Amino acid sequence: MADTFATSFAVLNYSGMLFNKGNTRTPLSSIIGSRAKTTNHVEFVTGQSYTSGGGTQPAISETASLTAPDATVVTRTQQTNVTQIFQETIGISYAKQSNMGTLSGVNIQNQTANPLNELDFQVAARMQKIAADIEATFVAGAYSKATTDATVNKTRGLTTAITTNVTAMSNKPLGLWDVADMVKKIYGQNAPTNGLVLWCDATTMFQLNADAVQNGLTVVPAAREVNGIQLSSVVTPLGVVYLYLGEYLPAGTALLLNLDVLAPVFQPVPGKGNFFLEQLAKTGAGEKYQIFGQVGLDHGPEWYHGKWTGIATTFTKPEYSRTVYVAGGNITTTTSA
């Protein structure tokens, strides 16, 4: 594909405040960013698993104890993921760089171009795109481990990683008992259940709030803050679950996450770092730059998390009834949507 440079007529200059219509929300990356790790290998460890066995009552007589039992061994299995490349290129002509004073649009007299520096703007916009790509990959990325230089490494995202605790909703709305049942599934896998966060889209959030109201429960806003992200909460029979609006979830999918085991894993280039800007070779009257970085997701033990699929993707506003008892025996019932 041929390069596309920012030129004077292709990228016009305007005045006024800039507003981005793209999706710049990256809550998962933000909430786990403080636990970032680094690696010098494309494949990194997400943990080891072993099974010690469940508790049972032994039946050993004194006579039997005089002979040691046969030796047994507990084996371990290692889980891994990979980093992948995120890369963008920016090209700006010399003419464009020297033409930032020429304005298009209306009421241009005595106005100043915004942005003042085209390179700064293009770099910032491409970094926003990379951040969105990372968020989408961490949530729903497919897994692929390269076997040659020409094949692609793809980091395993959460919807791909979670395979043990999965519930198919068969096009039904997600309710609080479904959430409690998923907590139960995770508990049944001997995984911790403190501080679990339900990651869902807006439609599913509507479903949960409606179910809470109909069952006399309360979704508490801003109940917990993690890295500047305000989480709501709701009480289930098995403890408190936090709620947040996620991005890039496949339609009809929601996740129940243990944030304590999630972390981005960066693979920096020696002497350059990670997600750096560098100028490329010049071939004419313009400049090219690239942004390059490598990162993957450490999702921890996948059975620490849960996943719902097939959730209803529409929301029907429920009707609420309220009965008021008035002195004198009159009863008034009101219904509202």
Helices and strands as residue ranges (DSSP letters): H 27-32, G 33-35, E 37-38, E 43-49, H 62-65, E 77-82, E 84-93, H 94-97, H 118-140, H 158-161, E 166-168, H 176-188, E 197-200, H 202-214, E 220-226, E 229-236, E 239-245, E 254-257, G 259-261, E 263-266, E 276-279, E 286-298, G 302-304, E 306-309, E 320-325, E 331-336
